[in-house]
Amino acid sequence: MRRSGPLGHLAVYGTLQFPEILGALLGRVPVLEPGVILEHEARRLPGVSFPGLVAVPGGRAPAQVIVDLSEEDWEVLDEYEDDFYALVDVVVRIGGGLDVPALSYAVPGSMAMASIWTTEWFATEHLDTFLGEISG
């Protein structure tokens, strides 16, 4: 999944925003910087509780930027993400209005529903079950 070349920051907009999920996957919680992925939205996907990032002119997807991933961390996260995700270049606006380049896992727009995915919905409806599935 990951493109060859230098590793960059990873912008996460879905389940990977949750420290408990990152901890279960990586054995640690990396440094997270809150931000917004510009020109994209986190949309619900049919039949699953996790989202897909799609390009949307003027869109804004709340996100966290992970700034300290090792090569091993990238391998774990690549394995975690389904095959239909592709790493794409995005721009994330972080505190103070600074725009930073990052990579993010995105899906084709045709896969996504019109409804926005939110961390609040996921935390209330699915987080505990999801954690049980990835920890078990």
N, C-alpha and C positions, 0 to 999 in steps of 0.2 A: 504494500500500500504506500509506504513512505517513498517519496522521491529521493533520488540520490543527491548528494551534495551536502553542504553544511547544515547542521541542525539549527533551527531557529526557535523562537518562542511558539508555544502552542496555545491557541485561543480555544477554550472549551465553553460550550453554551448549553449543554444538556446534563446528563448524569455525571459527567466528570467534573462538574462544578462542586459536587458534594465532597467535602473532605473525607467523610467516612468511606465513600466509594474509592477515592484515590488511595486511601490508606489500605483498604482491602486488596487492591490490585498491586500497588507498588511497595507495600510494607512501610510506607512513610507518606507524609503529606507534604508535597512540594510547596514552594513559595507561590502564592496566588495573588495576582494584582487585578482588582475589579476593573471592568471596562465595558465597552459596547462595541460589538462588531458592526461596522458601517456597511450599508448597502446589502444587508442580509437580514433574514428572519429565521428564528428557530420555530419550525412548524411541526405539528403532530404528524405522525406517520400511521397509516391504517393498521390496526390490530396489534400495536405494540405500545409500551409506555415511554419509550425513549424518542427523542426528536431527530429531525434532520435539518441541517442548515441549508437554506436555499438563497440564491441571489435574488434580491428584490430592490429595484431602484428606490432610494430613500429609506430603505428598511434599517432597522436597528435591533440587534439581538444582544440582550444582556449576556455578559460573559465574564470569565475569569481568564487571565493570561498566566500560563505556567512558564516561569522563567528559568527553572533549574533542572531540566530533564537530562538524564544521562542517556547514553546509547541503549543501555539495558531498559530504561524506562520507556523509551520510544518503541522498543521491540514489544514490550508488554502491552502498551496501548494500541499498537498496530494489530496485535493478536486479539485484543478486546473488541475492537471495532469490526462490524460486519463488512463483508466484501463489497457491498454496494456503496460504501463511503470512499471518497477520494480526497486526498489532501489538496487543498487549494490555498492560494495566497489571499489573505484578507488584511484589512486595516482595522486596528482596534483603537478606539479613543479611550485613553486611561485618564486618571486624575489630572486636573489642571488643563485639560483639553489637548494633551499631547497625543498625536496619532503615531502608532507604532506598527510596523509590519509583523505579521505572524502567519502561521499555518493553521488551518482548521479542517476538520473532517466535514465534508459537505455531501449532499445527495443531489441527484437530478431533480429539478423542480417538479417533474411529472410524478414523482413518488409521494410528494407531500400533500397533505390536506390543506385547506384554507385556514384552519384554526391554528392559533399561536400556542406553542408549548410553553408552560411556565414552571419554574422551580417550585412555586407554591402548590400547584396542582400535583406535581410529581411527589413532593414531600408528604402531602396529605394522603394521597391515594395509593402510592406505589413504592416508596423508598424502602420500607421495612422488608417487603417481599423481594424486591430487587436485590437488596443487600444479602438476604438469605440465599438467593440463587447464585450470586458470584462468590460468596464465601464458602458455599457448600460444595 
